[in-house]
Amino acid sequence: MPFGPHLIISCEKEQWILDRVYYEPQQDDQETFASALGQVIYDAQWYVVTSERPYKQGLPKGILLRVVLMGEETLTAAHEEVLRAEGFSPEAPGWVLRFPLSWELDQNYRLLQEELERRVDRRDPRLPHDEHTSVAVHNLKALIEVARTALGLDLDSSFESVKKLDELLLMEGVEPEWRFRVFSPATLIACGDYTAEVAVRTFPELYWSDDEPDEAYPLAFEGSLTPESGRGGKMNPRGKARKRCLYGDGDSLYSLIAVVIDLLRRNRS
């Protein structure tokens, strides 16, 4: 592996810097470097949409990934070509890729995420939030209220309303073409829990899994859906919201539920 295994996290002037160290560049050809760099970019993107650390003091002013070298090592021209193609630029002491921040692109998205960072319960969605409601229900209600106030977006807890979350996470009304944009972890958790809670309320075949708590917090369903799939399965709405942010049109909260519901409906007949 040309890159060290760890992100080195630091904060300077309200900007979070994610450093990855690249060792002995002369040993790796362009293809090897490009493949490894792609994984480094993905690791950094996943970190900034899941880790709470960069958001402890509010939404940061900048988040950047930096490739740094050890000692007197230098990159080859082929390596630099790969970095430029991925959007990196040379800055002391390394090559820097600045992630576009959704809250810097639109003030309403800033208001949305600032409020969700304050209000969202990040724990297991199956747990009680208080004596009256669960974590998932609390997050659903918080998203409904904040989306109406910040974006004028009406979320009515219907299955069709999940399409609006898909559109929100692509920022279709802000930029004409999708690209990865950082959304705060609390925002993605809220979108995932809204989707899950709507699905549970709408379709009795779906229910919160009773597995031991983990990062997936899946919904489960039962029934022999296809001869190949066996009986039932699980899905992860929080994970899907993060993937929607990371991959754009390739992932959809609405489709996640719709595909399963289509199979369940076929199973009923």
Residue pairs with C-beta under 8 A, 6 or more apart in sequence:
1 36
2 22
2 23
2 24
2 25
2 27
2 28
2 32
2 33
2 36
3 20
3 21
3 22
3 23
3 36
3 37
3 39
3 40
4 20
4 21
4 22
4 23
6 20
7 18
7 19
7 20
7 43
7 44
7 47
8 18
8 19
8 20
8 21
9 16
9 17
9 18
9 19
9 53
10 16
10 17
10 19
11 17
11 54
11 60
13 61
14 57
14 60
14 61
14 62
15 60
15 61
15 62
15 63
15 64
16 48
16 54
16 60
16 62
16 63
16 64
17 64
17 66
18 44
18 47
18 48
18 63
18 64
18 65
18 66
19 66
19 67
19 68
19 94
20 40
20 43
20 44
20 65
20 66
20 67
20 68
21 68
21 69
21 70
22 67
22 68
22 69
22 70
22 73
22 75
23 70
23 73
24 73
25 33
25 69
25 73
25 74
25 75
25 76
25 79
26 73
26 76
28 36
28 79
29 78
30 76
30 78
30 79
30 81
30 82
33 78
33 79
33 82
34 82
37 67
37 82
37 83
37 86
38 86
40 65
40 67
41 65
41 86
41 97
42 246
44 65
44 99
45 99
45 180
45 182
45 246
46 242
46 246
48 54
48 63
48 99
48 182
49 182
49 183
49 184
49 185
49 188
49 242
49 245
49 246
50 185
50 242
51 185
52 122
52 185
54 60
54 63
55 117
55 184
55 185
55 186
58 114
58 117
59 101
59 103
59 110
59 113
59 114
59 117
59 184
60 101
61 104
62 98
62 101
63 98
63 99
63 101
63 182
64 96
64 97
64 98
64 99
65 96
65 97
65 99
66 91
66 94
66 95
66 96
66 97
67 83
67 88
67 94
67 95
68 93
68 94
69 75
69 94
75 83
75 95
80 90
80 95
83 95
86 97
87 97
88 95
88 96
88 97
89 95
89 96
89 97
90 96
99 180
99 181
99 182
100 179
100 180
100 181
100 182
101 181
101 182
102 109
102 113
102 171
102 181
102 182
102 183
103 109
103 110
103 113
103 114
103 184
104 110
105 171
105 174
105 175
105 181
106 171
106 174
108 150
108 151
109 150
109 151
109 171
109 174
111 149
111 150
112 146
112 147
112 150
112 151
112 187
113 183
113 184
113 186
113 187
115 146
115 149
115 150
116 142
116 143
116 146
116 184
116 186
116 187
116 190
117 184
117 186
117 187
119 142
119 146
119 186
120 139
120 142
120 186
120 187
120 189
120 190
121 129
121 135
121 138
121 139
122 185
122 186
122 189
123 135
124 135
124 213
124 217
125 134
125 135
125 136
125 139
125 193
125 196
125 197
125 208
125 217
125 238
126 134
126 135
126 136
126 208
126 213
126 217
127 134
127 135
128 134
128 135
129 135
129 137
129 138
130 138
133 141
135 193
136 193
136 196
136 197
136 208
137 197
139 189
139 190
139 193
139 194
139 197
140 157
140 190
140 193
140 194
140 197
140 198
142 190
143 155
143 190
143 191
143 193
143 194
144 155
144 157
144 194
147 153
147 155
147 168
148 154
148 155
151 168
153 164
153 168
154 161
154 164
155 161
155 164
155 165
155 194
157 194
157 197
157 198
157 201
158 198
158 202
159 198
159 199
159 202
159 257
159 261
161 198
162 194
162 195
162 198
162 253
162 254
162 257
163 254
165 191
165 194
165 195
165 241
165 253
165 254
166 244
166 252
166 253
166 254
167 173
168 191
169 183
169 188
169 191
169 241
169 244
169 245
169 253
170 178
170 244
170 248
170 249
171 178
171 181
172 178
178 248
178 249
179 248
180 245
180 246
180 248
181 245
182 245
183 245
188 238
188 241
188 242
188 245
189 238
189 241
191 241
191 244
191 253
192 236
192 237
192 238
192 239
192 240
192 241
192 242
192 253
193 237
193 238
195 237
195 240
195 241
195 253
195 256
195 257
196 208
196 219
196 237
196 238
198 257
199 206
199 219
199 237
199 257
199 261
200 206
200 207
200 208
200 219
203 257
203 261
203 264
205 221
205 222
205 223
205 264
206 219
206 220
206 221
206 257
206 260
207 219
207 220
207 221
208 217
208 219
208 220
209 217
209 218
209 219
209 220
209 234
211 218
216 234
216 236
216 238
216 239
217 236
217 238
218 234
218 235
218 236
219 234
219 235
219 236
219 237
220 232
220 233
220 234
221 232
221 233
221 234
221 235
221 260
221 264
222 231
222 232
223 231
223 232
223 263
223 264
223 267
224 230
224 231
224 267
225 232
225 233
225 263
225 264
225 266
225 267
226 263
233 260
235 256
235 257
235 260
237 253
237 256
237 257
240 251
240 252
240 253
240 256
241 253
243 250
243 251
244 251
244 252
244 253
